[in-house]
Amino acid sequence: MCVGSAASALRMIGAEAKTVVPQLVPLLKDSDGNLRSPAAPVLLSIALHLQEKAKTLTSPELN
């Protein structure tokens, strides 16, 4: 699977892809643009999905 395909898959998964965030963050500093370039939109997508998910949580779910 190429990096672009993996990035597309992670964007579609959304908030559930949050477990890969620690592996994606270092890619933002990678010297290889082919790795660095797809990482930012994937992280943004995950963050936006998590933000939407957080809006639906009730008080007991937060504790």
Secondary structure as GFF3:
##gff-version 3
##sequence-region A 1 63
A	DSSP	alpha_helix	3	13	.	.	.	ID=ss1
A	DSSP	three_ten_helix	14	20	.	.	.	ID=ss2
A	DSSP	alpha_helix	21	24	.	.	.	ID=ss3
A	DSSP	three_ten_helix	25	29	.	.	.	ID=ss4
A	DSSP	alpha_helix	33	55	.	.	.	ID=ss5
A	DSSP	alpha_helix	59	62	.	.	.	ID=ss6
###
